[in-house]
Amino acid sequence: MSTTDTVEKKRKFIVSEAAAVLDITPQTVYRMIERDELDALKPGQSYTTTRSHLREYVGGEEALEDLDAAVDFDEA
């Protein structure tokens, strides 16, 4: 496994970031988590998910890149 793969798996998205990437509301993300449609963890008070979980949900890296092309989280 390359370093890039490891970093990707560790990259965490909070609900609002996942919602922006998927172009849905945060409330919809919460519902998806509750219905086990999107894997997420709740290590503290808020849920987080990973890029690999988002990729799995949308059906592949290419689909995810299309979704988050306009969203730049590196500045956050």
N, C-alpha and C positions, 0 to 999 in steps of 0.2 A: 504494500500500500504506500503510495507516495505521500509526501508531506502535504500536498494540496488536498488530497482526499481526506487526510486526517483533519486538516483545518476546516474543510467543508462540513464534516460531521460534527465538529465542535461549534460551528457558527450557530448561535441561537437567535431566533426571531421571537419577539414578544407578539402578542395578539395583534396589536395595531400594525406592526410591520408585516405580519403574515397576511392580514386583511388587505394591505396596500398591494402586496405582491399578487394576491389572488383576485384583486379588484372586487372585493366584497366588503361588507361591513364587519367591524369587530364582533358584533352580536352574532352574526352568522358563523364566524370562526368558533365562538364559544359553543354554539349549537352543534357544529361539526365535531368538536372535541367531546361533548357530552354523548353524541351518538356513535362515538368511536370511528368516525370517518377520517379523522386526522389525528395522528399520534402526537401527544404533547405531554410534557411533564409539568408538575407544579412544585418546584423545589422550595418555594416560599409562598408569597401571597399572590403571585401571578403565574400564568401558564407561559411556557416557552415551547417552541418546536424547532426542528432543525431543517436546514436546506434539503437534506436527503428525504425527510418526511414530506416536505412540500413537493419535491420532485416526484416522489412516489404517488402523491395524491393527484397531481396534474397529468401524470402519465409519461414522464421522461424529462431529461435535462433540456432538450430542445424546446419543449412546451414551456418549461419554467423560464428559460432564457427569454422567450417571447413575452412572457408575463412581466418579468422584472427588469426588462431592458430600460425602462424609463425611471425606475426606482433606484436611487443611489444611497445605500445605507452606510457607505464608508465615511460619509461626512458626519453621521450621527454620533 
